[in-house]
Amino acid sequence: MHSNPIFIREALTSPRQLRHYLIRSGYVAAFFILIFTAGQTILGTQQIQTTTIGEFARLGNLIFQMIAFLQLLLVLFFTLLFSAGSVAQEKDRGTLILLLMTELKDRELVSGKIQSSLLIVYVLLAASIPVFVFLYMLGGIELPQIIWVEILCLMTVFATGSWAGLVAFWREKTFQTLAISVLGMVAFLGVVELLASLVSAQSGVRPWIAGLNPFRSLYEILNPLSLSTGLQAVTISAWPSLISLFVLGMALKTYTVFRLRAWNPSRSVYQSTKKEKKETVIIKEKTRQIWSNPVIWREIMTKAYGRKAFVIKLAYFLLAAFSLWSASTSEAVAEGTLYLGVIPPQGLAFAGIAWLSLVLANTQAVTSITSEKDSKTLELLLVTDISAKEFVLGKLGGIFYNCKELILVPTLILVYLVSQGVFSTEGFLCALVGFLTLIIFAVVLGLHMGLTYDNSRSAIGGSLGTMFFLFVGIGIFMILLVQARSSFALQLQSFLVFIVVGSAALHSALTHRNPSRALAISAWLLPFLTFYAITSFLLGGTLGVLVTILFAYGLPVLSMYIPAVSEFDVALGKTTFDKG
């Protein structure tokens, strides 16, 4: 890798950018903010002098488990995003063909693109080591646990990056690349868990199959006593998982190298070449009637997002059915287990499917704009009479039409859960309206980010990153509030730093290019209102939670719609007032 020109270029140019240092320092700062928030939540205003060693050890162990799980989740998400996005951007700009024409070998091209895109992920893993060592000083954890967690994350990055690279070199459209990468990863983890449950615990194959799920291996590293059945010394090891993930990553990368020239250039290049050879032949083809708004006609009536979109929808249907079946037949249902004290297993399955729908809808929205920019078709609107409102509404209509299955499936799951008595009618209505509100927010956010950022990689990263951190923050809030078992008023002070930093980050993302007072107010209110909604939900609230969610996420939707229209005007160099 040290002689790969693609990797060397990235290694030399990335440190020159200011964002490289901001991301690295911000990553460590976010962990220390989380440590401070967790300490304030669990220990409260208790004096350090009166805190016992056991309390410090309990705090260190809890924070280590939370940060280790969060880091593994982060590396999975950003590995998929960066690895797939890097190759997809080369395809959208037409520069991948130029790389194929160079003297680079296939393995150098594949390894160089994948590993160079993951350079920042490797840097963040290295930056997290001092944070874990700091937690080691609090007690409750051992150095082997820290080492195994870091190596597990590193091997997970390798395997996940190989999968995302395979999909990116295989598929042509950015949306298909990102959607198949996410759905494939989630489906793979589900299949691994299914196989692990079917294989006998005494079988020698089971550790190698179960090791393909890094979250299972992480749980064993964080809880070594759970696997101890006798009085022998407890050992911490994750060799089966590391070897399984390494073999999987090598197999995926080898297959990608083998199929690189067959997949690229794409079929569309050859088709366009054949058409050019037949210029002298006059072919009479049927023409189609275009609607009054050509933007929404293109989004709905053409294959603007690839020819195999139905494969993504089929995978989504199967994944949703499997998740609901798995949750409904689990032992937790028979035992009456409630996660976080209020969420039944079926409700947790609905939350997972709903989150996946939000991510896919957001991806659809942001790539609908970035694909136009990368292919230079957005500039063609300069010579048309399409207004800003027609463009934005056309895009929104097409996005919601293409995402109709992402809205319908969670709705049907809610109806099924109500018929089974899991949810009450009031809970069903609140969950449905809240889900629809979040879907609208995810779509408008993706559209806003696509219009705001000139670079497609930054737009996709900013949009999906905002969605990811927003809902990861919600999960952290819920876990810490359950640990503290206190009300909103008592815990607001503990979470204040966390909320303020989140508000500032959201404000920076939303107002990156279009400063707006409405967007600023929305960004600063959203985390506070979300925290209040979480607290009310854990205390058994329903209608109050719904009203808070409607206001918290409805205001940003209205605030982003106007900047989206004005940014479109600026990008086209015209204004809608010319049509008055």
N, C-alpha and C positions, 0 to 999 in steps of 0.2 A: 504493500500500500504506500510505502514511503517514496516509491518511484512512479506512482500513478499521477499523471499530469493534472487530471480533474481534481483529485483530492488535494494535491499540492497547491493548486490555484485557490481552492476554498480555504485551506489552512493559512495561506498567506494574506488573503484579502479580508476574511471575516474579522480578525482582530482589529483591523483599521476602522471598523464601523463603531460608532458610539453605542448603538443598540446592543452590540455584543456585551459590553460592560454593564449596561443597564439591565439586561436580562439576567446576567450572572449574579450581579449584586442584588437585584430585586428578588431572585429566587431564594437566596439565603435570607434576605430580610423578611420575606413572607413566612418562612419557617420560624424565625425568631418571634414574629408577631403572633403566630399560632401558639408558640410555646408560652408567650406572655399571657395570651388570652386564656389558654387552658389552665395555667397556674392561677390566674385571678378567679377563674370559674370554680375550680376545685378547692383551692386553699382559701379563697376569699380574702378578707382583710386580716387574716391571721398573721401575727408577727413571726418573722423568720426565727427569732430566738426560741419561740415556743413550738416550732415545727419539729417533729421527730424525724429520725432517720428513715423509719418505715414509711412515713407520709411522703418524704422526698422520693424514696424508691418507687412507691406506688405512682406518684406523679410522673417520674421518669419513664417507667414502663408503659404507662398509658399514652404519653406523648410519643414515645418511640413507635409503638404499634400504629398510632394514627398517622404519623409522618411516613413510616415505611409503606403502609398501604396507599397513602396519597401519592408517594413518589412512584410506586409501581403503576398506579393508574395514570399518572402524568406521562411517564415514559411510553406507555402503551399508546396513549392518545397522540402525543406529539410525534412519536415515531411514525405512526400511520400518516399523520398530516404532512410532515416534512418530507418523508420519503416518497409518498405518492404525489404530493404537490410539486416536488422538484422535477420529476420526470414528465408529469402532465404539463407543466409550464413549457418545457422544451418542445413538446408536441404541439401545443397551441401556437407557439411562436414560429414553428417550422424549423427550429434549429437542431432537432434531433437527427434529421436527415444529413445535416452537415457533419455531425459527429460520426455518423455511420460511414461517411466518405473519407474520413481521416485514416491514419495508420493504426489507430487504437484497436487492440484486439477486443473481441466480444467480452471476455471476462474483465478486461480493464475498464471498458465502458460501463458495464453493469455495476461492478464493485465501486468504481469511482463515483458514479452518480448517487448510489445508495449511501455509501459511507460519508461522502462529503456533505450530503444533506443532513446527516445525523451528527455532525461534528458538535453542534451546540448542545445536543442531548448528552453526549459524552462529557462535555465540559460541566454541565449541570450536575451530573452524577458525581464528578470529582469534587465539585463545590459543596456537595451535601455531606461529605465525609467529616469536616470539622463540626457540623451541626450534630451529627450522631455521636461524635466524641464528647461534645459538651453534655449531651444527655447521659452518656456513660458515667460522667462525673456525678450525676444526681443519684445513680444507683438503679437497681432493678433490671439491668440488662448486662450482657457480657460482650466482650470484644468479638468473639466468634460470631455472635448474632449480627453484629454490624458488618463484618466482612462478608458473610454469606448473603445478607440482604443486598449489598452493593454488587456482588458477583451475579446474583440472580437477576437484578435489574439490568445489568450489562448484557447477559445472555438473552434476556427477553427483548432488548432493543435489537440485537442481532437477528433473532428469529422473526420478529414483527417487521423489521425493516426489509427483510428478504421477501416476506409475503406482500407487503405494500409495493415493493419494487416490481415483483412479478405482475401484479394487477396493473400497475401503471404502464409497463412496457407492453402489456397485452391489450388493454382497452384504449380507445381513442379519445373519448370525451372525459373531461375532468369530473363531471358529476358521477358518471359511471365508475370511474376509478375510485373516488372517495367512498361512494355508497357501497360498492362491492368489498372494498377493504374493511369498512366498519362491520357490515353484515357478516362477512366471512369470518372475521375474528370472533364475533359474538357467537356465531353458529359453531365454530370450532371448539370454543370453550364448553359449549353445551354438549357437544358430541363426546368430548373427553370425559366430562362428568358422567354422562350416560354409560360409557364403556367402563369407567372405573367402578360404577355401582353394579355392573353386571358381572365383572370379574371377581373371583373369590379373593378374600383378603389374604389367604395363605399362598396365592399364586405368585410366582416370581416375576410375572410380567406386569402385575398391577402397579408397582412403584414407577416403572418406566412410562406406563400410560398416564397415570395420575400426574407424573412430573411434567407433562406437557401443559398443564394448567399452572401458571406461575403463582396464582393467588392461593391455590391449595398448598404449594410449597412454601409460600410466604407464611401462611398460617402455622405450618409445622415448625418453621424457624422461630417465629415469635412465641409459640407455645410448646416448647420442647417437652414439658412435663406431661402434656396430654397424650404423648406416644409412649410414655414410660409405663411398663406393666409390672415391674419388679423393683428390687432394691439396688439394681446395678446403676453404675454412674450414667448420668444423662449426657448423651452426645448430640451435637448439632451438626447436621450434614444435609446437603441438598445435591449430592452428586447425581442421583438419577435424573433429577429435573434439569440440571445443567447439561448433562450429556444428551438427553432427549431433545432439548431445545436447540442445542448446537447441531445435532444431526438433522433436525427439521429445517433449520435455517440453511444449512449447506445443501440439502436436497432441493429446496425452493430456489436457491440462487443458481445451482447447477442447471436446473430446468429452464430458468430464465435465460441463461447464457446460451443454452442449446437452441431455444426458440426465438432468440432475439431477431435474427434476420428474416425469419418466417413471419413474424408479427409486424415488422417495420421494414420499409414504409408500409403504411396501411393500404387497405384495398381501394380506398378512395383515390389514391394517387394513381394507381394503375387504371382505374375507371376513367379518370380525367384524361389520361394519356391516350386511351383508346378513342375517346370522343374527339380529340384533336386530330387523330389520323383519319377520321371519317367526316372531316369538315365539308368535303365536296358532295357528300351524300345528303340529300334533303329528306328528312324524316318528319312525317306529320304526326304530332303527338297531341293527345287530349290536354286541354288547358282546364285549370280549376278556377272556380269563382273565389276571389279574395274578398274578405269581409271589409266593412268600412274601416275597421281598425286592423291594419295589416300585422301589427305587433302580436296581438293575441291570436290572430289566425296562424301565424308562424309557430307560436308556442304550442298550440293545440293540434293543428292539422298536419304538421310536418314532424320529421324525426330529428328535431333540433338537438336532442340529448342522446343520440345514438340509436342503433337499430335493436339493441338487446335490453331495452328498459324493462321489458316484461320479466326478464330473469331476476332483476333486482326486486320487483314486486312479489314474485313467487317466493324468493328467499325470505322476504319480510313476512309473508303469510305463514310460511312453515315455522319460522322462528317464533312468531307470536303464538301460534297454536301449541308449539312445544313448551314455551314458557308457562302458558296458562295451565296446560296439562300437568307439567312438573310441579307447579305450585299447588294445584288442587289435590294431587295424590301424595304429597309429601307428608312425613310424619308430624310436621309442625301443625298441619291442619287437624289431625286427629287429637293432638295434645292441646289444641286451643291456644297455640303460641301467638303472641302479639309482638311484632317487632317495634321497638321504641315505646312499647306500652300501648300503642293505639292502632298499629297497622297490621292487618291479617296477612298471611302469606299470599293470598290471591290479590290483595291490594298492592302488595309489593311487586308482584308480577305485572300488574297494570301500570304501576309507576315506571318500571323498567321499559316496557313497550312504549309508553307515552314519551319517555325521555328519548328513546331511539327515534320516534317519529319527529320530535322537535329537532334533533340533530340533522336528520335527513332533509326535513323541510328547509332548515336554515342553509344546508349545503346546496339544495336546489336553487334557492333564491340568490345566493351570492355568486354561484357559478353561472347563472343566467346572465349576469352582467359582465363578469370577468371573461367569459368566453367571447362575448361581443368585442371587448376591448382587445384581447389577444389576437383575434382574427381580423382586426381592423374594420369590422363591419359597423361599429358604432359611428365611425366617421362618415359613413354613407348617409347618415341621417342629416348631415349638414345641408344636403341638397334636396331634402324632402320637405313637405309641409306638415309633418307629424308634430303635434304640439307636445309639450312636456307632460301634460296630464294624460294624453293618449298613450304615450310611451309607458309611463309609470303604471297606469291602470291596466294597460295591456299586459305588461309583465306580471303584475300581481294576479290578474285573472288566469294567465297561463300557469303560473306557479301553483295556485290553489287547485286548478284542474288536474295538473300532473301529480299533486299530492293528495288527491281525494282518498286514495286507499290508506294513506297515513292518518287521515282523520277518521275514516269509517271504521277501521279495525279497532282502535281503542274505544270508540263509541259502542261497538257491538260487545266488546269485552265488559264494559260497564253495564250494559243491559243484561248480559248473562249473569254478572255478579249480583245484580239486584234481584233477578229471578231466583237465585240460589240463597237469598237472604243474607249475603255478605254485607251489602250496603243497604241503607234505608233509602226511601224515595228522596228525602231531602239531601242526603249525602250524594246520591246519584246526580241530582240536578247541580249541586255545587261543584262536584268533580267535573262534570261535563262542561259547564260554563267556564270553569277555571282552565280546563285543558284547551278549549277553543281560544280563550284569551291568550294563552301562552303560544299556541300555534301562530296566531296573527302576529304576536310580538317577534317570534323567531323568523317569520318570513320577511317582515318589514325591516328587521335588523339586518338580515342578509342583503336585502336590496340596498339599504343605506350604506353598508360597508362596501358593497361592490361599486357604488357610485362615488364614494368618498376617497378610496385609495386608488392611485394610478397603477400600482404594482399588483398584479393578480395574486401573487403569493402572500403579500401583506394583507390583502382584502380577505382572502380565505382564512388565513391564520387569525386575523383580528376578529372575524365574525364567529368562527367555530370556537376560538379561544374564549371569547366573551360568554358564549353559551356554556362552555365547559366549566369555567371558573364560577359562573353564577350558580349553577346547580351543584357543583362540588361544595361551594360555600354553604349552600342550604343544607347539604348532608352533614357538614361539620357542625353547623349551628345545632342541628337536631341531636347529634350525638352528645355534644357538650351540655346542652340543656337537660337531656335525660340524666347525664351524670350528676349535674348540679341539683336537679329537681326543684327549681325555683321559678318565680314568676318573671315577667318582663321587666318590671320596675327594679327588682333586686339584681338582675343580671345585665342590665343595660350598660352599667359602668364597666363591667368586665369585658364586654364585647365591643366597647366603644372604639378602641383603636382599630380592631379588625374591620368594623363597619366603615369607619372613616377612610381607611386605606382602600377598601373595596370601592367606595364611592368615588374617590379620586381617580382610581384606575378606570372605572366605567366612564367618568367624565372625560378623561383623556381619549378613550377609544371612540366615544360618540361624537366629540367635537374636534376630531383630528384636523379636519379641513374646513368645516363649516361651524364656527363658533355661534352658539345660539343660547339665549337666556332660557328658553323653554327646555332645551336639551340639558343644560346645566342643572336646572331645577329637578328635572326628571332623574338625572344620574345620581344626584345627591339624595333624593328622596327614596329611590327604589330599594337600596339595601336596608334602610331603616324600616320601611314598610314591610319588606320581606321578613325581616327579623320579628316584627310584631305579629305577622301572619303565622309564622312558625310557632311562636310561643302560644298564640291563641289556639292553634290546631292541636298542639300537645296537651293543652288544658281542656280539650273537648269542644272547641268552638266550630261552627260551620258557616252560618250566614255572615258573621263578622269577618271570617277569613276570606270568604268570597268577595265581599265588598272591598277589602283591603287589596286583594290581588287585582281586581278590576281597575282600581285607581292606580296602583303601583305600576302595572304594565300597560294599562290603557293610555296613560299620559305620555310615556315614551313613544308609543306608536303614533299618536297624533303629532308629537314633536319631531319625529323622524320623517314623517310624510312630506312636510313642507320643505325641509332641507333637501330631501331627495329630489323634489321637483326643481328647486332652484339650482342644485348641483348639476342636474341634467342640462339646464339652460346654459350654465357656464361652460360645461363640457362641449356643447354644440356651438357656442359662440353666438347664441341668439336668445331672444326672450319671448315669452308667450304674450307679452303686451303688444307685440307687433301685429298680432292677429285681431286685436280689439276692433 
